[in-house]
Amino acid sequence: MRTFVRAGLAGAIACGALVTVLTVGRGDDDTAPPQGPYVALGDSYTSGPRIPTRTGKPAGCDRSDRNYPSLVAKHLALDAADFRDMSCSGARIADLSSAQSTDDGVNPAQLSALSARTGLVTLGVGGNDIGFAATVQECVKKGAVYRLTGSGRFTGNDAPCRAEYVSDGADEVAARIDAAGERLAGALSEVRRRAPQAEVYVVGYPAILPSEGNRCDDDMTLAPDDVRFLDAKERQLNSVLRERAEAAGAVYVDTYGPSVGRDACAARDTRWIEPLMPAADAAPVHPNERGERGMADAVVRALRTSG
């Protein structure tokens, strides 16, 4: 999603071990390597900003050599020549087919890495298209005011942010999700055209917030029902990603299910997503290294069961 939720979240702040473990290196796993190069496409949940060590160009894409594509490539024992990570922080679906400017360099159109030889494609994108980071930022601001004014005791409103997006039966975020689904369908058609032999996996987003709203008072400064609202919108986005993937003949990779209880408001030693003030090397409200490993494990499991 949009890079780190960036400085706006910082302004808003001012007013274990994995259950499933990726085995890096083939070991006893029979997951077959792709018949051709592996190309990873996606946004910051794919690139892994602020997880050491940064790799690739442009530097502004903030790719980590421990992000889930890198871990999947290691699991498949791919040579460097057979792995291209095109993911980039801040990427939208449009950036798959056109160059993306970053704070430090320009990322070529991500689809430019595809060819008739490509054997495997993973794609994780859509969050920036619906403005999820900006929505979280707005909800954090509303949550700060909510706490300063009695936490709903005087207004009876435990979802001050939701009203900004849902009014008179119209749901602005839901409309954005539907539009993103249309764009994703077009992108997946282009992936198939450019890489007709590739196995394509659409990777969903892990649980960013809990489904219940009473665990995020300190870590995310969100009103309880706004936590539920944001989680519901993420699940709706994942549902559309699944629908579009399956309609295009791609495999959907569920990372939400394995990450339930490991969201940004979970305990430091179990969470996959860091809160507004990260305690681990990761961008705010983004996967830490544990989260990227969990996502990689989900991809490897999908490769094993669908291949």
N, C-alpha and C positions, 0 to 999 in steps of 0.2 A: 504494500500500500504506500501512499505518499510518504516520502522520506521522513522517517522518525516522528511523524506528526509535527515535526520541526519546531520552530521557535514559539509558535503560538501556544503550544502546550506548556512550555516553560513559563510563559506569561501567565497562563491559567493557574499554574502551581503557586505563583507568587500572590494574586488577589485573594536428593536422593538418587536417587538413581532412577533411571527409566524403568517403567513397568515392562516395556518391550524394548529390547536392545538390538541395534543394528550390528551385525557382525561384519566388520570391515575386513575385506579379504574373503575369498570364496569359502574357505573352510569346508564344512560338510554340506553347505547349501548348494542345491542343484540349479539355482537361477541361471538360465542361459544368457550369455551376452547377446546384445542385439546384432543382427546381421547388417552392420553398417554403423557409421558414427552416431553418437548420442548428442543431441542438441537440447539445451535447457533454455526455456523462454519464461519470462515472468517479471514480477515487480519485486519490491523490497522483502516480501515474505519469502521469496525465492533467493534473492541475492545475499541476505543475511548481514545487513549493515552493522558495523561496529563489533562484529565477532571476529577476533583475530584469526587469520592474518588477511589483510586486504590483498586481492589479487586481480589481475587482468586490467584492461583498459576499456574505456576511460576510467580514471580513478573515481569520478563522480558517481559511478554506478554502485560503488560500495559493495562489491562482491567479496564474500569471504571464502577462503579455501576450505572452510568447514561447513558451508551451507549444504542443503540437502542434495542438490545436483552433484556436488563434489563427492559427497559420501556415497551416493549411488554409483558414480563412476568408479570409485575405489572398490566398492563391493563387486562390481562387474569386471574388475581387473582390466579396465580399458587403458590403452596407451593414450598419452597426451594428445596425439594426433586424431584420436577418435572421440574426443570430448570437446564440445564448444559450449561454454556458459555465456549466454547472451543476456541474461537477466539484468535488470537495472532498477535501482530505487526510483520510485516515482512513476514507473511505467504505467501507461494506460493501454487499452487494447489497440488504439490507433498507433502506438509506438511499436507494435509488432511489424507494421508495414511501412513505417517512415522513421527517419532519424530522430533521435531524442536528445535535446540539449540538457546537460546537467550542470551543476555548479563547477565542474572540473572536467570539461571535455564533452564530446558528442558521441553518443552510442549509435552505431549504424542500425538501420531497420533490423529488428531481431530475426525476422523471417529470412533475411539475406543469408543466414548460415545454413539454410536448408538446401538439400539437393536430392536428386534421384537416388543417391547412395545412402541417404540418412536412414538409419534403422530404428532409432528411438527418439521420441520427442516428449518432453514433459512441459506442461504449460500451467503456470499459476498466476492468474491476473483477474482483474475485475474490481478490486477494492477501491482503486483510485477513480475508476469510472463512476462509482456511486458517491464519491466524496466522503468515504467513511471516516477518514482522518479528520476532516473538517467538522463532520457531525460529532465525533467524539470530543473534539476541541470545544465545540459549542456546549455540549452537555456537561463538560468539566466546568466551564464557566458558570453555567446555570446551577450546577451542583454546589459550587463554592458559595453562591448567594443563598441557595437553599439552606445550607448549614448555618450561615451567619444570621439567618432570619427565623431560626427555630425549627429547622428540619421538618417543615410541614405542619407543625403543631397549630399554627394560626391560619394557614391557608387550606389545609387538608389535601394539598397537592403534592404527591410523591413522585410526579413525573413532569417537572417544570420544562424539561427540554422536549419531550415528545410533542407537546402542543405546537412547537415551532415547525414540525414536519408533518403532523397529522391534524387535519382540520376539515370539518364538514364532510367527513367520509373520504377525503382525498389524502393519500399517503404519498408524499413527495419522494421519500426514499424508495418505496416500492416501485414507483414509476421509473426511477433511475435504474433500479435492478432489472426491470423488464427491458429497458433500452440497452443496458449492458449485455443482456442475453442475446439480443438481436445482433449486436456488434460481434459478440463471440462466435455466433454461428457463421458469420462471414469469414472471420479469422480462421476458424477450423476448416472451412472449405478451401481457403488459400493454403493452409498447411498441407492438406491432402493433395492439392494440385502440385505443390512444389516438392513434396516428399511422399510420393504415392505408395512406397513400400514400407513406410515407417509405422511402427506401433506408437499410437498417440495416447498420452495419459494426461488428463486434466486434473490438477491437484487443487483440492479445496482448501479453505482456510481453517486453521486450528481454532479451538475455543479461545476467544480473546477475553471474554468476560463470563462470569457464571450465569446460569439461568435464573438463579435466585438473587435478589438484590441487596441482601443484608451483609455481604462480605466485602464491600468495596468502599466503605466510608473513608478509610485512611489511605489506601493505596491509589485510588482513582478519583476520589472526591466527586462521586456521582450519587444522585438521588436514587433510592432503591428501585423505583419503577422505571427510571431511565436506564438502569443496568439491564433490566428485563427487555426493555424496548430495543436497545442496541444489540443484545444477544439475539433477539428475534429477527432483526434485520440481517445479521450475519448469517443466521440459519437459512433465511429466505434467499440470500445471495448464493449460498452453497447449493441450495435446492435447484436454482436456475442453472448454475454451473453444471450440476449433474445432468439435468434434462438436456441441455445443449450438447454436452459431451456424448451422451448416449444416442441422441438423434444423429450425430455426425459419425457414429461408429467408433468413437473413442472410449477409453476406459476412464471412469471417474475414480479418483483416489480420495477416500474419506480420511481427512486428518482431524476432523472435529471430534468424532467419536473417541478415538484413542486419547484425546487431550482433555476430555471432560474432567473437571476437578484440578486441572493444571493450568488454569487461566492466569491472567495478570493479578488477580486478587488472592491466589493460592499461596501457600507457604513458599518461602524462598528456595528451599531445597527440593521442591517438587514441580514448581511451575515451569511451563514451557514459554510463557509470554512474560516479559518484564513490564512492570507498571510504569507510571509516569517518571519515577525516580529509580532507574535501573540499579539493581544490586549486583548484577553480573554484566559482563561485556556484551552489550546489545543496545540497540536503539530503543527509546521509550515506546511502549505498546507494540513491541515486535518480538519475534522469537529469539530466545537465547540459544546457546549451543545445544542445550538439552532439547529444546524445541525443534531445532533443525535436525537433530538426530532422530527424534520421534517422527518427523515428517519423512525423513529418508527411509525409516523402517516401514512406514505405510506404503511408500512407493515400491520398495523391494517386495513387500508382501503382495502387492497388486501384480507386479511382474511375475511372481512365482505362481499365482493362482490363475492368471489370465493368459499366460504365455503357452 
